[in-house]
Amino acid sequence: MQSVFFYLFAFLTLLCGVLVIANPFTRNPVTSAMFLVLTIVSMAGLFIQLHAFFLAAVQVLVYAGAVMVLFVFVIMLLDLKEEERRRIKIVMAGLGVVAVAMIALAMIRTIKHSALGFSLAAPKVEGSTVEIGQSLFTQFALPFEILSLLLLVAMIGTVLLSKRDLK
């Protein structure tokens, strides 16, 4: 039964992730944001399968809650009109597919030529919040602060770009 849930959550994660980018139903960016929420929730289901309940809760509360509210706020702030939206150009879409294929090829070659799985330690079954907190605020404190600063700069840039001239 556990493998059925894994395949279900993995399929939902991939399907909703594709629908974020290639949304066939509508060109509204809010719909893509809602598919991103579904992607995050199905990833939380995968974390539950790994018995990482704290990460699943953080995934839903922080990302599906707070970050998605921020994304939807910025989308609404931009107030995109139907005629102002960009159309997908065939050349750019082709270049994007080529870039994704090259990255996938590089990842596959790297995994094939690595000694992955030969000298790995046994994985821990349960994750504790104490270990996550200690590693986050000791070993990964600088990347955590850089990421928060990057999100702040992106939000300020979006607000400045969406500001209309009041002439």
C-alpha positions in Angstrom: 0.0 0.0 0.0 2.9 2.3 0.7 4.2 2.0 -2.9 0.7 2.9 -4.2 0.7 6.1 -2.3 4.3 6.9 -3.4 3.4 6.5 -7.0 0.2 8.5 -6.6 2.0 11.4 -4.9 4.9 11.2 -7.4 2.5 11.3 -10.3 0.5 14.2 -8.8 3.7 16.1 -8.2 4.9 15.7 -11.7 1.5 16.3 -13.3 0.9 19.5 -11.3 4.4 20.7 -11.9 3.9 20.4 -15.6 0.6 22.2 -15.4 2.2 25.1 -13.6 4.2 25.8 -16.8 2.1 24.4 -19.6 -1.4 25.3 -18.3 -3.8 24.1 -21.1 -7.0 25.4 -19.3 -6.4 29.1 -19.2 -3.6 31.7 -19.5 -4.4 33.1 -16.1 -1.3 33.2 -13.9 -3.4 32.6 -10.8 -4.4 29.2 -12.1 -0.7 28.3 -12.5 -0.1 29.5 -8.9 -2.9 27.2 -7.7 -1.3 24.3 -9.6 2.0 25.2 -7.8 0.0 24.9 -4.5 -1.1 21.4 -5.5 2.5 20.5 -6.4 3.7 21.6 -3.0 0.9 19.7 -1.2 1.6 16.5 -3.1 5.3 16.9 -2.3 4.3 17.1 1.3 2.6 13.7 0.8 6.0 12.4 -0.4 7.6 13.7 2.8 5.0 11.9 4.9 5.9 8.7 3.1 9.5 9.3 4.2 8.3 9.8 7.9 9.5 13.4 7.7 6.3 14.8 9.3 7.9 18.1 10.3 9.2 18.8 6.8 5.7 18.0 5.4 4.1 20.4 7.8 6.6 23.1 7.0 6.2 22.5 3.3 2.4 23.0 3.6 2.5 25.9 6.1 5.4 27.9 4.8 5.4 27.3 1.0 1.7 26.5 0.2 0.6 29.1 2.8 2.9 32.1 3.1 4.9 32.0 -0.1 2.0 31.3 -2.3 0.0 34.1 -0.7 3.0 36.4 -1.6 3.0 35.0 -5.2 -0.7 35.6 -5.7 -0.4 39.1 -4.2 2.4 40.0 -6.6 0.4 38.5 -9.6 -2.6 40.5 -8.6 -0.5 43.6 -8.1 0.9 43.3 -11.6 -2.7 43.3 -13.0 -1.8 41.6 -16.3 -4.3 42.2 -19.1 -5.0 39.5 -21.7 -3.5 41.5 -24.5 -0.4 42.4 -22.5 0.6 38.8 -21.9 3.5 37.4 -23.8 2.9 34.8 -26.4 5.1 31.8 -26.5 7.5 32.1 -29.4 8.4 28.8 -31.2 12.1 29.6 -31.4 12.3 30.4 -27.6 10.3 27.3 -26.7 12.6 25.2 -28.9 15.7 26.6 -27.2 14.1 26.0 -23.8 13.5 22.3 -24.7 17.1 22.0 -26.0 18.4 23.6 -22.7 16.3 21.2 -20.6 17.5 18.2 -22.6 21.2 19.2 -22.2 20.8 19.6 -18.5 19.1 16.3 -18.2 21.8 14.6 -20.3 24.5 16.2 -18.0 22.7 14.9 -14.9 22.3 11.4 -16.3 26.0 11.3 -17.3 27.1 12.5 -13.9 24.9 9.9 -12.1 26.2 7.1 -14.4 29.9 8.0 -13.8 29.6 8.6 -10.1 30.0 5.9 -7.4 26.5 6.7 -6.1 25.2 4.1 -3.7 28.5 2.2 -3.0 29.7 3.9 0.1 26.6 5.5 1.5 25.7 5.3 5.2 22.5 3.8 6.3 19.7 6.4 6.1 18.0 7.6 9.3 14.3 6.6 9.4 13.1 9.5 11.5 14.2 13.1 11.3 14.1 15.3 14.3 13.5 19.0 14.5 16.5 19.5 16.7 18.9 18.3 14.1 17.2 20.4 11.4 17.3 23.5 13.5 21.0 23.0 14.5 22.1 22.4 10.9 20.0 25.3 9.6 21.3 27.9 12.1 24.9 26.7 12.3 26.1 25.1 9.1 23.6 26.7 6.7 23.1 30.1 8.4 24.7 32.1 5.6 22.8 30.5 2.7 19.6 30.9 4.7 20.2 34.6 5.1 21.2 35.0 1.5 18.0 33.3 0.4 15.9 35.6 2.5 17.7 38.7 1.2 17.2 37.4 -2.4 13.5 37.0 -1.8 13.3 40.5 -0.4 15.1 42.0 -3.4 12.9 40.1 -5.8 9.7 41.3 -4.1 10.9 44.9 -4.1 11.9 44.6 -7.7 8.5 43.3 -8.7 6.8 46.1 -6.9 9.0 48.7 -8.6 8.5 47.1 -12.0 4.7 47.1 -11.6 4.6 50.7 -10.5 2.9 52.8 -13.2 3.9 56.3 -14.1 1.6 58.8 -12.4 2.0 61.6 -15.0 
